[in-house]
Amino acid sequence: MQVLKQRGAQLALPYEPELYFKEMDMESLAEILEQELEEAFEVKNKRSLHRYVTLLAGNLVEKERYETERSEFRTTFLEIQQDMAEGFARMDARFEAVDARFEAVDKRFEAIDKRFEAIDKRFEAVDRRFEAVDKRFEAMQRSMDKRFEEMQHSMDKRFEDMNRRFDMMFRFVTVGFVLLATMMSVYQFLG
C-alpha cells in the first residue's frame, strides 16, 4: 500500500489511482502527484514539476470528464433509443388498433351491402310480381275488350236486324195503306 497526503491528512490507498481520480478534484490530484513525484525522483526545477503535474492532472480530469460525459451521453442515447422504440411500438399498436377498427367498419359495410343486395332481390321479386299482375291485368283488359267488341258486334247485328224488320214492317204498312187507299179510291169511283 502506498501512503498519500491529501490536505494534511494521510490516507492509506491500494495502488489503483484510477479509482480515486474519479472522486478527487484537480487541485487535490495535482498536490498528491506532485508530492509523489518529489519523493520518487530528484527534482531540479520545482516550477517545471508543478506545471507538469498540473497538465497531467488536468488531462486526467478532462479525460475523466470526457469519459463521464461520453458514458452519460451513451446512456442518454440508449434511453432515447429505447423510448423511441417504445414510442414506435405504441404507434404500431395504435395503427394496428386503427387497422382493426377499419376492418370492423369494412365488415359492417360488407354486411350493409349484403342487406342492400337482399333488399334489391326482394324488390326484384316484387317487380316480378307487379309484372305478373300487369300481364294479368293486360290479359283481362284484352279479354274484356274482346268481349266488349263481341257484344258490340252482337248488339250491332241485333240492331241491324231490328232495323231491317222495322223497315220491312214500315214498307208493308205503307204498301198496305197505299193499297187500301187505292182500293177505296177505286171503290168510290166505281161505286
Rosetta blueprint (number, residue, H / E / L):
1 M L
2 Q E
3 V E
4 L E
5 K E
6 Q E
7 R L
8 G L
9 A E
10 Q E
11 L E
12 A E
13 L E
14 P L
15 Y L
16 E L
17 P H
18 E H
19 L H
20 Y H
21 F H
22 K L
23 E L
24 M L
25 D L
26 M H
27 E H
28 S H
29 L H
30 A H
31 E H
32 I H
33 L H
34 E H
35 Q H
36 E H
37 L H
38 E H
39 E H
40 A H
41 F L
42 E L
43 V L
44 K L
45 N L
46 K H
47 R H
48 S H
49 L H
50 H H
51 R H
52 Y H
53 V H
54 T H
55 L H
56 L H
57 A H
58 G H
59 N H
60 L H
61 V H
62 E H
63 K H
64 E H
65 R H
66 Y H
67 E H
68 T H
69 E H
70 R H
71 S H
72 E H
73 F H
74 R H
75 T H
76 T H
77 F H
78 L H
79 E H
80 I H
81 Q H
82 Q H
83 D H
84 M H
85 A H
86 E H
87 G H
88 F H
89 A H
90 R H
91 M H
92 D H
93 A H
94 R H
95 F H
96 E H
97 A H
98 V H
99 D H
100 A H
101 R H
102 F H
103 E H
104 A H
105 V H
106 D H
107 K H
108 R H
109 F H
110 E H
111 A H
112 I H
113 D H
114 K H
115 R H
116 F H
117 E H
118 A H
119 I H
120 D H
121 K H
122 R H
123 F H
124 E H
125 A H
126 V H
127 D H
128 R H
129 R H
130 F H
131 E H
132 A H
133 V H
134 D H
135 K H
136 R H
137 F H
138 E H
139 A H
140 M H
141 Q H
142 R H
143 S H
144 M H
145 D H
146 K H
147 R H
148 F H
149 E H
150 E H
151 M H
152 Q H
153 H H
154 S H
155 M H
156 D H
157 K H
158 R H
159 F H
160 E H
161 D H
162 M H
163 N H
164 R H
165 R H
166 F H
167 D H
168 M H
169 M H
170 F H
171 R H
172 F H
173 V H
174 T H
175 V H
176 G H
177 F H
178 V H
179 L H
180 L H
181 A H
182 T H
183 M H
184 M H
185 S H
186 V H
187 Y H
188 Q H
189 F H
190 L H
191 G L
